[in-house]
Amino acid sequence: MKILTIKKSIFQCPQRFNLVFGVKDPLMIGFKISGRDSADVVQEALGKGLMMLTAKDRIRLLPPLVITYDEIDTGLKILENCI
């Protein structure tokens, strides 16, 4: 399941990502980042081709149902580089 691929990747490196994770809907993932402003991370990721949303101090990922595993991997690499 694609959402599990995303969750697994985010949870594998909590010391590197330093995230607090919370699922809001089946394919919406929300998390906080310590030490960085969420809006700054989202803006940097957008410049690299990854669109995300903010909700107060959280970053929200809303992948489409038709996302491929290659697109998931690419997006997670962009996210990691921005964090």
C-alpha positions as CSV (number, residue, x, y, z in Angstrom):
1,M,0.0,0.0,0.0
2,K,1.4,3.3,-1.0
3,I,0.6,5.2,2.2
4,L,2.5,2.6,4.1
5,T,5.5,3.2,1.9
6,I,5.4,6.9,2.8
7,K,4.9,6.3,6.5
8,K,7.6,3.7,6.7
9,S,10.1,6.0,5.1
10,I,9.3,8.9,7.4
11,F,9.4,6.8,10.5
12,Q,12.7,5.1,9.6
13,C,14.7,8.2,10.3
14,P,13.1,10.0,13.2
15,Q,16.5,11.2,14.5
16,R,17.2,12.7,11.1
17,F,13.7,14.1,10.4
18,N,12.9,14.7,14.1
19,L,9.2,14.5,13.3
20,V,5.9,14.2,15.1
21,F,3.5,12.3,12.9
22,G,-0.2,12.4,12.7
23,V,-2.5,10.9,10.1
24,K,-5.6,13.0,9.4
25,D,-7.2,11.0,6.6
26,P,-6.3,7.8,4.8
27,L,-3.9,9.6,2.4
28,M,-3.1,12.8,4.3
29,I,0.0,12.8,6.4
30,G,0.7,15.7,8.7
31,F,3.9,16.2,10.7
32,K,6.0,18.8,12.6
33,I,9.6,19.6,12.1
34,S,11.8,20.8,15.0
35,G,14.1,23.7,14.4
36,R,12.7,24.8,11.0
37,D,9.7,26.8,10.0
38,S,7.2,24.6,8.2
39,A,6.5,27.3,5.6
40,D,10.2,27.6,4.8
41,V,10.5,23.8,4.2
42,V,7.4,23.8,2.0
43,Q,8.7,26.8,0.0
44,E,12.1,25.2,-0.5
45,A,10.4,21.9,-1.6
46,L,8.2,23.7,-4.0
47,G,11.2,25.1,-5.7
48,K,12.5,21.6,-6.2
49,G,9.2,20.3,-7.6
50,L,7.4,18.9,-4.5
51,M,4.1,20.5,-3.6
52,M,3.0,20.3,0.0
53,L,0.7,22.3,2.3
54,T,1.1,23.8,5.7
55,A,-1.5,23.8,8.5
56,K,-0.3,26.0,11.4
57,D,3.0,24.5,12.4
58,R,2.5,21.2,10.4
59,I,3.4,20.1,6.9
60,R,0.8,18.2,5.1
61,L,1.3,15.7,2.4
62,L,-1.7,14.8,0.2
63,P,-0.5,12.4,-2.5
64,P,-2.9,11.5,-5.2
65,L,-4.4,8.0,-5.4
66,V,-2.6,7.4,-8.7
67,I,0.9,8.2,-7.4
68,T,3.6,5.8,-8.4
69,Y,6.2,4.3,-6.1
70,D,8.9,6.1,-8.2
71,E,7.1,9.4,-7.6
72,I,6.9,8.6,-3.8
73,D,10.6,7.9,-3.7
74,T,11.4,11.1,-5.6
75,G,9.2,13.2,-3.3
76,L,10.6,11.7,-0.2
77,K,14.2,12.4,-1.4
78,I,13.2,16.1,-2.0
79,L,11.6,16.3,1.4
80,E,14.6,14.8,3.1
81,N,16.9,17.3,1.3
82,C,14.7,20.2,2.4
83,I,14.6,19.2,6.0
